Amino acid sequence: MAKRRITQETFDAVVRENIDEFEMDESEALREAIEQFESQGVDLSSIVKAVPKASSEETTEDQTHEVLQALESLRTALESSSTSMLADLKLFTEQCSLGFAQRYLAAQKEAYPTILSCCQSADEDKQKLSAALAALSALTDGQPDLLDAEGQGFLIGTLRTHQEDPALTCLAVQTVRHCCLKHEQNRQDLVKAGVLRLLAGAITKHVKRPEVVKEACIALRVMTFDDDVRVPFGHAHEHAKMIVLEQNGLKVIVEAAKAHPENMPVLSELCATLSRLAVRNEFCQDIVDLGGLKFMMTLLANSLDCQDLVKQVLSALRAIAGNDDVKDAIVNAGGTELIVMAINRHLGNGQKQSCMLLRNLVARTRDFSQSILEMGAEALIGQALASHRDCGDVGRAALRDLGCQVELRELWTGNKGSLAN
């Protein structure tokens, strides 16, 4: 059942009542209001849990939250073309970075048109544009619905005009990512406007800049998501094919990985994106032909202690192992030994990916089953089943395809009553 919601004004009024009527101090009044609403089943995730402050020490009137004070100051600077706009933008960004509640409250008070106007008024002032983009990125984090056609045009124009500037490119890409996460329409609109070419181009042009490579890679991956519950059918598969076929995405990502052999966060994102692009049989083989398998096997061998990276590498290997020829290549490259070592090393993380990968290696053929079992895979999968509930189905499926005896559970027997009742 959906939780009840209240407005920020309602919450603030109760806090103020606790202070004025019940003579509580601010911290006690705030704590009492939170406990009161939570006991009533109210969702406070979008509520700023702070006591509003006066905008100056001279008056106690017009008390409001700091994020709204920053927004009002920014509006004044925008209207008067004040030199304080840069400082006001940075202050607003800091406030939005405190949490979703601050961003939501600012959006409710029409912050988006103000921030977009700041972006558009920056012209060739890169310092001001950078601050405005940072504010736009912060505001749209978790609020992709804010982006409109004008904002889409601005982001595409910024990526085109400032493609030589890594800092501005990174901020614009980050904003694109925020606006496309869980928003299918924004994804489709931006793809039609040419964002895939700009994202792939950013990786190629700034391949030595890890921050740009990482952000652009994540943004490309977001374009392949099907995470908007409001849309029955998304274009995730089509976007993945466009990235590969039209933007040479596989080569772009593999070459970027070769440029950052020691940067674990970047390599983790690149592997995660490769797994999202391996949507066709020939794409899996292309990754191998481009040297992707070789770099992933080397990465896995050298990074067995890095849990997050191991998880992403295993996920990418699982994706490309859907191709029968690639399975042979993985096994011939010593992949099974490394996979079993990874399972043994990280019994607390990445088990689901490991089980799915082992299953893919033996699906449709039992040629590798015996060698995998001889490495102790059965016992390790059994441990994963015992300690991780989310491994249940995939773990048992892996054991079954390896030819092991599997105990299947009957989840429902129909003994609780008849359907007629």
C-alpha positions, 0 to 999 in steps of 0.5 A: 500500500502506498504511503501517505505524503505531506507537503513541506509546508505542513511539516514545517508548520508542525515543527513551528507549532512544537517550538511556539506552542510546546516550548521545545528547542529546535532539535526536539521539535524536529525529532518530535515532528518526524516521529509523529508523521512516521508513526502515521505512515507518512513518507518523509523521503521528500521532506527537508528535515530541518528547521527553517532559518531567517534569511538574515539576522536582522529579522525573524520573518520569512523563515525558509530553508537554505536551499530556497534562500540560495534559489532566491538569491540566484534569481535576484542575481540573474535578474540584475546580471549580478557578479554574485551569480557564480557564488550563488550557483555554487551555493545552490549546487551545494544545497542540492547535493545535500539530498533528494529532499532539498532537490525536490523542494527546489523543483517544487519552487520552480528552480528548473527554469531559473537554472536553465536560464543561468545556463543559457545566459552563460554564453562564452563564460566557461566558468559561469557555464560550468557552475550552471551545468553543475547546478542543473546536474545536481537539480535533475539527479533523481528528477528526470521529469524536469527536463523539457525540450528546451533543456534537451536542446541546450544539453545537445548544443553544449556537448557539440559546442564544447566537445574539446573541453573535458570539464564541460563535457563531463558535466553535460554528460553527467546531466544527460545521465541524470535526465535519462535514468528511469525516463524512457522519453528523455532517452528516446528524444536525446537519441534522436537528437544525436546524443549517442554519437556525442557520448561515444565521441567524448570517450574517443576524444578524451580517452586519456581523461578517466573522469570523462571516459567513466561518465560517458560510459555510464551515460551510454549504458543508461541509454540501454536501460529498460527501467521506466515503469511508466512505459510498457515497451522501451527502446533499450535493445534498439539503442544498444544496437545503435551504439554498436553498429552506428557508433562503433561502440564496442571498439570505443569501449575496448580501446578506452579500457586499454588506455586505463589498465590500472584504473579500477573504477573506470574498468569496472564501468567499461565492463558493465557497459560491454555486458549491456551491449552484447545483445546479439551473437555477432556482437559477442564475437566482435568483443573477442575479436577486438581484444575484449576477452583478452583484456577481461581475462587479464583484468580478472587474473590481476584483480581477484581481490577487487570485489566490485571489479570482479563482479562486473568482469564476470557479468561481461563474460556471462553476457558474451558467453551466450555465443558458443564460439566465445565459450570455447575461447573463454575456456581455452583462455583459462577462464574456468580456472579464474571463474572458480577462483573468483567464486572461492575468493568472494563467497560474499559477493558476485556469486549470482554472476559467477553461477550464471556464467558457469551455467552459460559455459555449459549450456547446450554442451557438456564438453566443459562440465567435467573440468569445471567440476574437477576444480571444485565448482559443485562445492562452491556453488553449494556454499553460495546457495547456502549463504545467499538467497538470491543465488537460489534459482541460478545456483540450482540451474548451474548445478543442473546444467553441470550434471549434478544432482539438484534438490528442487523445492515445491513452492506451492502445493495448493493445500491452503484452499481451492481456487473456487473460494 
